[in-house]
Amino acid sequence: MSTTTLSPRRIIDCDVHCNHSIESPDGLDPYIPETFRTAMELFMATRPSHGYRNPAGQVHRSDCDYRSAEGFERDHLDRYGITFAVMQPQPTMDYGLIHNADIGTMLCSAGNDWQVDHYLNRSERYLGSICVNMSDPAGAVREIERLGDHPQMVQILAPGEALLLYGHRFYHPVYEACERKGLVFALHPGSEGSFRSSTPVGRPSSYFEWHTSLPQTFMAHTGSLVAEGVFEKFPGLKVLLTEGGYGWLAPLMWRMDKNFKALRATVPWLRELPSTYIRRQVRLTTQPVEEPANPVHAMQMMEMIDAENTLCFSSDYPHWDFDDPFRAFPSRTPEALMERILWGNAYELYEKKLAPLMKARETEGAAR
């Protein structure tokens, strides 16, 4: 692979995946506390499976080195000129699905420390996600308190699968901690079907069907966050919906706004239209970019969701459906909009952490 930067554009990639194994000497094994060793030997860390498998046997591209920070820098950051990459560690993001809450919380913590040692400490270009066990809000808050002030930790990360929709008050202590620390609450799909059917009316029969239906996750959680009053109670909270596309958002907002006018008595704590909360506090990543046959329709979808303020670029590297930042968007996309998608919206989302990093980079550049 060439390591030549393709463009002087600044790019924040909001979804790249680093991987580890528990048993590997350079994986989580050194981070497992002695008190949990027996539990690990008894396979108590087994995660429930959704039962769907990519027909290629794995979801990762075969033409890249995705198991080391060096490989990431060479094959992705340098090749595509990525200024900052937000790491979404696997399988750490799904450890909250483990039935034993203590083990799930412990492994989230171990995975976070692994991420710091193997990526964040290597380069300031890597931004981190604090993986938390949403089934253990108290444990999640402790982890946010422990790592929330790290200068490169920009968000917490939770899986799409959950025991309860994320608007439920059970999770509110987590949102209070996020708001207090200035951290984004990010969701990532891929585990749907681990607890129950991945659709409201039954289980898909194939990976193709399951993968196609994943945006339903974000529709359900977004509706819940709005209707349960999370954005009213936590006005400083920002939510990032990662790897679910964006074509579904406009119809959801229209439907919620219409029904709110007739059914607002059922959600008396809401003081604004649902779409107002969403536009102010919810952001989406681009991958997988919707690609209608008529590129004009792609631009119309972006306009419908106010993409100039809501849409952030993500590549989903190194997964099979990775999006190239220079090929993913219609050629007619205005340059000003591309700047907002590739840089501006994510910078504003993570500004509390990125502003000091950018200042340090500029100071270092001036010194040279």
C-alpha positions, -999 to +999 in steps of 0.1 A: +000+000+000+012+035-008+017+057+023+012+090+003-013+114+017-039+119-010-052+153+000-043+183+022-079+181+037-082+177+074-101+146+083-114+132+115-124+095+111-150+088+138-150+051+135-120+028+132-116-005+149-087-019+168-088-055+178-073-076+206-077-111+220-080-119+257-054-147+257-027-131+236+004-118+255+000-085+237-038-086+243-058-083+275-042-111+295-017-088+313-046-065+323-068-092+340-067-088+378-057-119+397-090-121+415-107-127+381-084-154+368-104-184+380-136-169+366-118-165+332-106-201+333-142-212+339-153-194+307-175-169+327-164-142+302-183-158+273-204-132+254-238-142+240-237-144+202-262-130+177-257-160+154-248-143+121-215-146+103-201-128+073-198-153+045-162-144+040-155-158+074-145-124+089-155-088+087-120-074+083-103-066+050-075-090+041-053-063+026-043-044+057-026-049+091-053-040+116-038-056+147-011-030+155-009+007+158+020+007+132-003-010+107-030+015+113-007+044+108+008+030+076-023+015+059-049+040+070-039+072+088-010+080+064-025+066+033-057+086+036-043+116+054-064+111+086-057+138+111-074+121+140-089+086+143-115+077+169-107+042+181-136+018+187-120-013+203-133-048+196-145-068+213-142-044+243-173-025+231-194-057+236-182-068+270-212-052+286-232-080+271-216-106+293-242-120+317-220-116+348-219-078+353-187-078+374-168-096+347-182-074+319-172-043+338-137-056+346-131-065+310-142-031+298-117-016+321-090-040+310-098-032+273-096+005+280-062+002+295-050-019+266-063+008+242-044+035+261-011+015+261-013+002+225-028+032+207-033+065+226+002+064+242+017+059+207+003+089+190-019+119+196-036+111+163-055+083+181-086+094+200-101+069+225-135+055+234-141+045+270-160+012+267-185+008+295-209-018+308-243-002+304-258-031+324-238-019+354-244+019+355-225+023+387-195+005+372-198+026+340-197+058+361-166+046+379-149+039+346-159+074+333-145+089+364-112+069+361-105+077+325-127+107+316-100+133+321-075+115+298-067+141+271-074+117+242-105+100+255-133+118+237-163+096+242-178+066+259-189+037+238-218+013+241-232-015+219-264-013+200-278-044+219-291-035+253-314-049+280-334-016+279-337+011+254-311+037+261-336+064+271-346+045+302-338+062+335-317+032+345-290+047+324-293+083+335-263+082+359-241+074+329-254+104+310-249+126+340-212+115+342-208+120+304-222+155+306-201+164+336-169+152+319-177+166+285-177+132+269-198+121+239-221+091+243-215+069+212-234+039+201-222+012+177-242-016+162-232-052+155-243-072+185-280-070+178-296-104+183-274-114+213-303-110+238-333-112+216-344-109+180-325-081+161-359-069+147-391-062+165-410-090+147-385-119+144-351-131+136-335-126+102-325-158+083-292-145+069-262-122+076-273-102+046-308-095+061-294-090+096-267-065+084-293-046+063-316-041+093-291-026+117-303+010+114-334-001+133-312-001+163-306+036+160-342+044+152-353+027+184-327+042+207-330+077+193-368+076+198-363+064+233-336+091+242-360+118+230-393+105+244-378+096+278-365+132+282-328+124+282-320+155+261-342+177+283-326+164+315-291+165+301-290+195+277-252+193+275-251+156+264-241+148+228-249+114+212-230+100+182-247+072+162-219+053+146-220+030+115-257+031+109-259+054+079-282+084+079-310+079+054-334+068+081-332+099+102-354+123+083-385+100+082-380+093+120-379+131+128-410+138+106-430+109+122-420+120+158-428+156+152-462+147+137-471+124+166-458+148+192-484+173+182-512+149+189-497+129+217-476+154+236-496+147+268-478+113+270-444+131+272-452+162+292-415+168+300-407+176+264-408+213+257-396+213+221-402+193+189-384+159+189-365+170+158-352+201+176-336+179+203-322+156+177-307+183+155-291+199+186-277+169+204-275+139+180-248+134+154-244+106+129-214+091+111-215+085+074-206+049+070-222+030+054-230+060+031-263+056+014-257+054-024-289+060-044-286+055-081-294+092-086-267+113-068-291+142-066-311+121-041-280+117-019-277+154-017-314+157-009-311+132+020-282+152+034-302+184+032-331+168+050-310+160+081-290+193+081-258+173+073-238+206+074-243+204+112-251+168+120-230+144+098-194+133+106-172+112+085-164+076+094-146+049+074-153+018+095-117+008+088-107-021+085-141-037+079-152-052+046-176-023+039-150+004+046-156+038+030-128+057+013-130+094+023-122+104-013-147+081-030-177+077-006-195+109-015-211+121-048-188+143-069-213+171-068-210+174-030-201+211-023-166+216-009-180+236+021-202+206+030-173+182+026-152+203+050-180+201+076-184+163+072-148+155+071-137+179+098-159+206+112-188+187+127-166+162+145-142+189+157-171+207+173-184+175+188-150+167+204-138+203+208-131+201+245-104+175+239-093+184+204-087+221+210-057+215+233-043+188+210-045+211+180-029+239+199+000+216+209+004+205+173+005+241+161+030+250+188+052+221+179+050+230+142+060+266+149+090+254+169+103+234+140 
